[in-house]
Amino acid sequence: MKRIYFDAAATTPLNKGVLRELRRDLKRLYGNPSSLYLEGRTADYFVDLARNKISLYLGCEPSEIFFTSGASESNSWVAKCSRYQLVATKDSHSSLDNFKDVERDISKKILMSFPLVNNETGKVNYEMLKKVKRCHLDITQALGKVKIDLHSNKKIKFASASAHKIGGLKGCGILYIRKSEQRFMKSLIDGHQENGLRGGTENVLGIISFGEAMEKTYKNWDKNVSKVKRLVDGLYEDLFSCDIYKIQKNNNIINLTFKKLQASTAVAMFDNFGVCVSAGSACNSGDDKPSQALIEAGYNEDEALRTIRISLSPNNHKWECKKFVKICKHIIDYLEN
């Protein structure tokens, strides 16, 4: 049985083009980028090449991109080491849970932190961007969904992202630090790498995968966005033939709320039929509490616990959507009627 992967908001398969590059690089790029001999200089060159690619598509300077182990580290770095008091919105990543309900220090300037694209509903938070004085953006879910120009909005002081959301390797991320903020920034991990702000030997292959994934995502922007929109719009319409309590969509995400079926049970049932869906964010998958992001989006607690997330990518196909609707009907007929 060929399985259907409808959880792109959690992670994506490695992009085939990225995989081809990595197969070549596995043998030749083993040098430490800090080393002065040829192997080290070669690795350093490809790290900088990836930095240039990422900055190009994010609308910033290469010197403003710092490599990390992922968006969780990047978020934590800003929260703990910037000159501001970070206050995170309730729909922010779980790595910022300790910064969501905090007593404000009037002696410090506030830095609002929020996702540009909500990872559970797909909503783009442009309104929040208009309201704040300065912010840290989590752009992990925004990659490949909206075009980003970090320099155009001076309110954006920092931005975090992970490679694995767009077909890169897990364990690699970035933190954008606006040039005017870098002299105030302290390191979370000490060391001389990354201009003395982030220590540790660079994850060369992860970094290369991020650069390649960004290039392949944004060079094929129109084709990818158009394909996902067709798939999501078609699936959304077809799902109305199922006896579902509520259906909502934004970007590449569809939220389905069942009449009685609990989301955790639905995820298990779909898995038995070879379909991967989610009961909310993978970052909170061990939590049986209702999703705060869904509550903020207007769902009540009971509805949130009966809501699953379907998230598509350019890797998906029309036949998968058709099969999903049939499976959905079968599960509803069996467990709800």
N, C-alpha and C positions, 0 to 999 in steps of 0.2 A: 504494500500500500504506500503510495506516494503521499507524504505528509504535506500539509498546507501551513505555511508560516505567516500568520497574521498578527505579529507582535513586533513590528519594526520600531515602535517607540521604545521598546526595552533594549533591543540591540539589533544589528543587521548582520547578515552573512558577509564574509569577506568578499569585497568586490573582485570579480574575476580578473580585471585588468591590474588591480593592486596585487593580486596573488601572483600573476606573471612576473611583475617587477620584483617581488620579494624572493621568488625562486632563484632569480639571477643574483640578487643582492646577498642572499644567505651565505654564499661561498666567498664573496669578494669583500664584503664590508664587515669584517670582524675587528677592525682596528678601533682603539679607543680615541674618540675625537679630540682628546686633550694631548695626545702624543704628537711629537714633532716630526716623526718619520713618515714615509709615504703612506703607509696603511692608515695612520691616524689622520693625516691631512685629507686623505680620500674620504674617510668617514665624516670628517668635519665639513667637507664640501657638500656632501649630500644632506647633512643636517641643515646647513644654511640654505640649500636649494629648497628644501621642504618649507623652511621658515618663510622664504620669499613667496612661495606658492600660496601658503595660507594667508599671509598678509595681503596679497593681491586680491583675493576673493573676499576678505573681510574689510577691505578699505582702510588699511592702516600701514604703518611702516614696519619692516622686518624687525627692527630693534625693539618694537613694542610687543613682540610675541615671545613668550617664555614657555618652554616645554615642561610638563608635569606628568604625573602618573594618571591623570584623569581629572574630570570636572570636580569630583569630590575634594581632591587635594587643592585644586585651584580655588574653589569656594572657601575652603578652610583657610587658605593663605590670606585671602582678602579679609576675611572676618577677624583673623587674629593678628595680622601684621600691617594693616593699612593705618593711616593716621586718623581714620574716621571711626565712629561707632556704627557698626553695621546693624541694620534692622531688616530682617527678612520677612517677606509676605508669607501667608499661611500655605500658599501653593508652591513655595520654594522647595528645592531638593532637600532630602532628609539630612544631608550633611550640615544643613543650617538650622536644624531643629532647635538648638540652644539659643538661637538669635531671633526667634519668631515672636516670643513674648518676653521682652526684656524691658527693664526699667531704664528709661533714657537718661543719659548723662548730659546735663545741660552745658557742661564745659567742653563737650566735643560736638563737632559737626556730624550730622546724620548722613549715612550712606544707605540708601534703600537698595535692597537686593531682591530681584524677582526674575522669573523665567520670561524670556521674550515670547516663547511659545509654550503654553501649558502642556505638560507631558501626558496628561490624562484626558483633556478635552480638545486639545489642538488649537485652542483660542489664542490669537495673537494679542499681546498686551500693549498695543500702541497707546491706549488711553493712559495707562500708568506711566509710560515714558514721557507723555506730555506734562503730567502732574508733578513729577519729582524735580528737585533741584540738582541732584547728582545721584548716580546709581552704579551698581554692579549688575550686569546682565548675565544670566545663565543662558547662553545661546545654543546649548547642546541640541535641543529639539528643533531649534530654528534652522539649523544647517540643512540645506537642500529644500527647505519649505518656503523661506522668504529670503530676499536678497538683503545683505547686511553691509552697511557702510559706517564703521565705527567712528571714523574721524569727522563725519558730517554732523554729528550730534555731540557737542562738548559736554553734555550732561553725563555721557558714558565715560566713566573713569576706568572701569575694569570690565572684562568679559571672560567667561569660562566656557570650555567646550571639551568634548571627548571624541576620539577618532572612531570609536566602534558604532556610533549612531549613523555613520554614512559609508560604511563598508571598509573602515580601517581596522587595525588591530586593537584589541582591548589592552588597557594598561598604559595608554598614552593620551595625554590631554594638553590643553594650552591654557595659559592665562594671558589675556591682553592687559597690559598696564600702560595707560596713556603716558607719554614721555614726561609730562609735567608732574606726574605722580611718582616717578621712579626713585627720585632722591629721598622721598619720604618713606619708601617701602622697606620693611625689614624682611629678612629671609625666614621662611618656615623650616627649611632644611638648609643648614649651613654648608658652605663649600664654595669653590671658586667658579664652578660651572654657571652657565647662563648669566654671564656678566656679574657674577658674584652674588646673585639673588636667589638662585636655586641650586643647591649642591646635589651631587650624585652623578655618576657616569650616565650620559644620555642614552636613552633607549633608541638606538639608531634605527632599527627596523620598524619600531612603532612609529617613530617620527616620519620616516619615509612613507609609511603606509598612510599617515594622516595627510601629508602633502599630495600624494597620488590620489587619494580618495576625494580630497577637495577639488583637485583639477578635473577629475572625471565627473564629479557631481555638477560642477558649475559650467563646464564646457558643454555638457549635454542638458543644460538647465531647461530649456523650452520643451524638449522631448520628454524628459523625466516628469516635469510638473504636469504636462498635458496628459501623459499616460495615467499617472496616479489620480488625477481629477476624473478622468473617464471611468476608471475602475471604482472609485469611491462613490461617484454620483450614481452609477449603475447599480452597485450593491445596495446603496441607500434606498433607491426606489424599489428594488426587488424585495427588500426586507419588510416592506409594508404588507406584503402578502402573508407574512407570518403574524401570529397572534402575540404581538409584543406590546408591552405597556407604554414604552417611550423609546424613541430613536432620535438621536442628535448627531450632527456631524460638523467637523471643522477641519480644514486642510486634509491630512491623510488619516484622520481618526474618526471612527464612528463609535458612539456609546450606545449600548443596548441595555435597557432596563426591563427585566422580566416582571411578570405579574406576581409570581410567588417564588420562583426559583432563585436560590441564593447564588451569588456570583461565584463563590468558591466551588460550589457543586457544578455549576455550568462549565467552569474551566476544566474540571476533571472529566466531565462528559464529552466535551469537545476534544479533549486530549485522547480519549478512548476511540474517537472517530478519526483521529489523525490530524486534528486541527489545533494550532497553537494560538490561543487568545489569552487575555490578561484580565485579572480582577483588579485593575488599577496599576499603579506604578510598581515596577520590579524592585525599586528601592525600599518599598514598604510591604513586600509580599508576605512577610511573616507576621503582619499586623492584622488582627481581626476587627479593628476599628474601622468605621466608615471613612472613606477617602475625604480628607479635608478639602482637596481641590474640587471634588464634586459638590461638597457642601457649599463652598464658596460660589460655585456655578449655579446654585439654586436647587439642588437636590436635597430632600430631607434625608435623615439618617437611614431610614428603612429603604428608601429608593437607592441610596448609594451602595448599600450592601447587596442590592439585587442588580447592580450594573456591571457589565463587562466592557472592556475596551478592545476594539478591533483597530489595528493600525497597519496600513499598507505601505509598500515601497515600490519603486520601479521594477523590483524583482518579481512582483506578483503578476498573475494572468487572469483573464476573464473567466476561464473554465474553473479556476479556484473559487471565484466569487459565486458562480452558479452552484457549485457543489456545496459551498458553505450554506447557502440559503436552504438547500434540501436537507442538510444535516440539522440546521437550526429548527426547521419545521418538525423534523422527527423528534428532536429532544423536547420541544414544547408539547407536542402531542402526547409523548410518553410520560412526561413529568409534571405537566401543568394542567392537563385537561382530564 
